[in-house]
Amino acid sequence: MDSVDLAISGLNRRRFLVGLGAVGSAALLGGCATSASSGPAKQTAGAVTIQSNLSATQAKAAIEALAKGFSAKGGATATVNTVASETFRTQLPSYLVSAVPPDTYTWYPGSILQGYARKGLLLDVGDVWQTMTNYSDAFRQLSGDGAGHLVFVPATYYWWGMFYRKSNFTKWGVTPPSNWAEFVTLCQTLKSKGVSPIGMGAGGDTPWTASGWFDYLNIRINGAQFHRDLLAGRGRFDDPKVVKVFERWKEVLPYFDPSGTAVAFQDATTSLLQGRTGMMLIGTFFADAAPKDALEDIDFFQFPIIDPSVPVAEEAPTDGFFASSKTGHLQATKDWLKYVATAEAQELYIKNSSGTVLPTHPDAKDTGTPLVIKGRKMLADAKDLTQFFNRDSSDALQPTADAALIRFIQHPEQLTSILADWQTAAQKVWSS
């Protein structure tokens, strides 16, 4: 099996499970039609509704192609309703408790889904998983509600990295670094050439991108398990080990784009492509905001190693679908979920997207581009995998991180009070 055809089963299952398995070790069983609730709504005619946050042009085209592919099979049909991602995040609780909720949703697994499942709002999809027998145990664990039910169907996953434009690096006469010292030197060189070395895009409605820097610095310095424990409330944000994360971050703060906390990541992507910034730590979803003809000029390097004694971990967030326990199209919704779990559907999605995500089905092929081959290999070589700040913690904890990290970038001299305030805010979330 070559690197193009490697699937998730090609990773070391034990360490992948550790990386993804924040849901705990409860047995995930198939069974009842819905999670604990009053049962599904009365069955109604019409298409399965897909509430989607995939609003970027290419991602929107991909989910619509998926719905069209499902409908073309005959029988049930599906329609897509797309809203901006941050609107989706805000409205999701309202969607789920409405009298006639959308049937199924694009989103991600983790603590937020477990919370909705405990309230009886999510469909138990254990019987859907009975058709997914070749999926890895890691994805199965990730898709659970922590109480023995499966409530999520994973479809794609992706990686984070330091992305840059190859032609710009060539023009500037620089090469990717292999460690932190070389990274700092690269930043110094770019700044001397009049380029803002590091773009961010933590302004507007995407302040959460700053969490990528916290995640990576923490897993590089303190390791993935410390990171997960911290985000789960088994640690403190004012711990001296966390202070070390920010002290290291201070070394490169002078090289960040001054507008990094004022513009959203889509605008930061434009700055990167136009050469106003040199590189950006971001997930491959940023490619949905980039012209497709520019993707061949995009490359990335692994977030620099800081302490070689710390096992290398990478961020590998997973996306997919869940459904309302009150769906009025129970069988059609399950048919949709079975479809998106197939290799055929995932390849169709990838073909119509920017092509920078990886399929979760072990037999589905990715685009096989050099960028994707490189990203897949980086994840396969990692000793551990994490998701992302709010996925490894909760959506409720993300605003505490946004406030702390933006304040740090703007006022690093206030670090002690920033971390104290972050711990206080986080403690309120954990105790609620």
N, C-alpha and C positions, 0 to 999 in steps of 0.2 A: 504494500500500500504506500503510494508516494504522498508527498506533502499536500498535494491538491485534494486527494481523496480522503485524507485523515478526517475522521469524525470525532465526536466527543468521546466515543468509546476508545479512541486512541490515546486519550489522556490517562494518566494514572488515576483510577477511579477513587482510590482512597483520598488522595489529596484534593481532587476536584470536589468530592463530597464535603470535605472540611471547608473548602472555600465557599461553596454554595449553601451548605447546610445550616444556615442560621435558624432554620425552622425547628431544630431539635431532632431527636431520634425516635419520635413516636412512629409506630407502624402506620403506613399510609394504605388504607384499605378502600376498595371499591364498595358500593352498597347502595344506600338510599338515593332517591332521585334528587333530593335537595339537601343542603345543610340544614341544621336545626331551624325550622321555620314552619309556617302554617301551610306550606306546600305551594306549588306553582299556580299561577293565575289560570283562569279558564282559557282553554285553547282558542285561538282566534285565527282567522284567515290572514293572508298577506305574507310579505317577505320578512325574513329575519333581519332585525336592525342591528347594525354594527356601529357603535359609538366610538369614533376614532379621534385620537389626538395627533395623528400623523398628518400635520398640516403643511409641511414643506413640500414643494412641488413634486419632487421625485417620489417621496414617501407616500404622498397622497395618490399618485398614479399607481403605485405598487399595491396599496390596499384595495383600490378600486378594481384593479386587474384581478386580484384574488377573488373579490366578490363576483365579478363577471365569470371567472373560471368556475366557481361553485355553481352559479346559476345555470351555466351552460350544460351542466351534467344532467339536467332534468330533475323534476321533483321540486324540492325546495329552492327558493331564491333568496338573495341577500341584497340589502341596500346599505350604503355607507353614509353616515352623517359625521362630517369632519369639523372639529373646532380646534382652535389654537391650544397648544399643550397646556399652558398655564391656566386657561379657562377650563379645560377639561379637569385639571387637578382640583380646582376650586369647586367645580360643579359635581364632581363624582359622588359625594355623599347624597346630594339632592337627586341625582339620577337614580340611585339605588333604592331610595325610600319613596320615590314617586308612585302614584297609583298604577301607572302603566309605564314601567321603566324600559329603557332600551334592552334588547335581549342579550347582547354580548358586547364586550369592550376590549379595546387595545390597551394594554398596560403592562405592569411588571409584577413579579411575585414579591414576597417578603412580609414584613410585619403589618403593612397596611391592609393586605388582603386577609391576613389572619384576623385582624380586628373586625373587618366586615363579615367574615365568616362566622365569628362568634355571635354576631347579631342576627344570624340567619339570613343574610342578604345574598349569599353566593350559592350558585348551583353546585352540587356535588357532581363531579365529572369522573367518578371512579370507573363507570362503565365505558366512558370514552377512552380512558387509559388502558382498558382491557384490549383495545385495538392498537396500543402503542408498546407492545411487549419488547421491541428492540431498542427502546430508549434507555439511556443510562440511569442507574440508580440515583446519580447526582441530580439529574433533572426531575426525577420522581420526588425526591426529598424536597427539592426546592419548591415544588408545586403543591405542597400540603398546607393544611390550615393549622397544624400543630396539635390537632385533636383526632387524627386518624382519617381525615377525609382529604381527597384531592380536589382542588378548586381552581386549578390553573392549567393551561396547555401552553407550554413553551414553543416558540416558533423560530426565533433567531437569537443570537448573542453576538457581541462585538468586543472590541478592545479599545483601550485608551493608549495614547502615545504622544510623543512630541512631534507634531506634524510640521512639515516645512515644504517649500516649493523647491524642487531640485534645481531648476534653472537659476533661481535666486542664489542658492548656496554656491553654485558654480560661478556666477557673476561676482559674488563677494569673495571668492577664493577660500571658502571655509568647508569643513567636513564635519559630520556628526561626531559627537564626543562619545567616549566609552566609559567615562566615570565622572564624578562630580567635579573634580578639579579641572578636567578638560571642558566641562560644561560652563564653568565660570569663565574660563579663558575665552570660549566661544562668545559668550555674552559681551565680554570686554571688547573683543574684536569687532563685533557687529555694531556696538555703540560707537566705536571710533570711526566707523564708516557712515555715521549719521542715520543708522537704522535702529528703531526700537526693538531690542532683541526678542522680548517675550510679549506676545499678545495674550489677552485673556477673554474679554467678553462677559464680565460679571456684572454688567449694568442692565438696565431695563428689567425685563421679566426673567432674566437668566442669571441671577446672582449665585445660584447653586454651582456654577462652573468653578468657582473658587475652591469648592470642596475637593475637587480633583487634586489640587495642590496639597491640601491637608492630608488626604488619603494617601497619596504617593509618598510624601515625606515621612508620614508615620509608619507605613509598611516598610519603607527602606531603612528607617532608623530603629524602630522598635519591633517590627515584625507584624505579620498579618493577625496572629492570635491576639496580641496586645490590642491591635486596632479594633478587632471585633468585640473584645471584652469591653473596651472603652465605650464603644457606640451602643452596647447593650446595657450600660449602666453599671458595669462591674469595674469601673475605673473612674478617675476624675480628670476633668479637662485642665485642672491646675496642677496636675502631677508634674514633678520635675522632668519626667520622661517626655511629656508633652511640651514643656518649655523648650527642650532640646530641638524639637521639630521646628518651632518658630525661630529659634536662634539660627538654625541653618537656613530657613526661609529668608531671614534678614540679609543673608549674604548676596541674594540675587534680586531683592526688591528694587534696587536702583536700576535694574535692567528691564523692568516691566513697562509696558506702554502706559503713559500717564492717563490715557483715556480708558484704560482697562476696566475700571469700575463704573464707567458712564455709558458704555455701549454693550448691546446684547451680543451673544456669540456669533450670530449671523453677520453682524457688521464687522466683528473681529475677524471673521473668515475672509471677508472682502479685503480688509487691510493686509491680511497674510498673503492673499493671492496677488495683490497689487504691489507687494514688496515694501509696504510701510512698516510692517513688523516681520521679524525673522522666523519665528516658530511659535507654536501654541500647543499647550497640553489640553487635549480634547478627545472625546470619543469619536468613532468613525461616523456618527450621525451628522457631524458637521459637513460631510460631503453632500448631504441633501441640500445644503445652502450654497453649494459650489456648482458652477457650470460643468456639465458632464465632460466637455472637451478639455477641462483643466485637470481632470483626475489623473491622467497619465503623467502629469508633472508633479504629482503629490507623492511624498514619501514621509516616513517617520523614523524616529529612533526611540528605543526603549528609554523610559525615564531613568536618568543616570543612577548607577549603583553608588551608594554612599558608604555603606559598611559591608565589605565582602563576606563578613561572618554571618550576616542576617540572610536567611533563606529568601530567595527572590520570589516575590509575589507580584501579580498583575491584576488589574481591574478587568473583569469580564462580565458586564451586566447582561442579563437575559430579558428578553421581551416576549410577549405572547398575548393570550386571550383568557378572559374569564367571563362568566355569564351570571345574569340575575336569577335568583331562586324564584322570582315571580314571573319568569318569561311566559308569555302566552303562546310561544312556539317551541314547546319543549323538545319534541323530536327533531324538528328542523334545526334548532340551536345546537343540539348534540351532533347532528349530521355536519353542521358547519365546523364545529370544533374537531371532529374526526378528520374532516377535509384539510384544515390548516395544519394538522399534525403530519400530513403525508409528505413524502419527498417531492412529489409532483407539485404540490401547492407551494412549498417553500422555494423550490427552484423558480416557479413562476413569479413569486414575490421578488426574489433577488434579481431576476432578469429585468423587471420593470422598475427597480429601485436604483439607487446610486451604485449598488453592487458591492458595498463595503461591509456587509454583515455576513455572518456565518450561520448556516442552517443548524437547527437542533436535531433534525432527523439524521441518524447515523449514515444513511445511504444517500442523502441529498448532496448534490454537488454545489460548491460555491462558484464564483466567477473564474477562479483560477488565475486572477491577475497577479503580477508580482507583489503588489501591495497586500492583497488578501493572503497569498501564500506566506508572506513574511509575518503578517499579524497572527495567522493560525499557528505558525511555528513558535512565535513568542509565547503564546498561551500554552502550547503543548510542552514547552521547555520549563515553564514556571513551576516552582515547588509548591505554590499555593495560589489560590484565586479568590479575590473578593468581588463584591458587586459594585456598590457605590455608596456614598455616605448615607443617603436617606433609605436605600434599600437594605443596607446592613444595620441601620438603626430604625428610623421611622420617618414618615413625612412630617410628623409633629415636631421632630427634633431638627429638621432641616432649617427652619427659620432661625433657630438659635445659632446654627453654624453660619448662616448667611450674615447675620448681624455681627458675629465675632470676627469673621474672616475679612469682611469688607472694612470693618473698623481697624483691623490690624494692618491691612494694606495701606490704608490712609494715615494711620497713626501708630506705627510700630513701637514708638517710645512708650505707649500705654499698655504694653503687653501684660504686665502683672494684673492690672485692673480688668483688662479684656478677658483674661482666662478666668478670673474670679467671677465676673459677671456671666460668662458662658456656663460655668459650673452651676451657678445659682439657677439660671434659666433652664438648663438641662435637667436639673434635679426636679424642678416643677413638672416637667414633661414626664419624667420617669415615675414620679409618685402619683400622677393623675390617673 
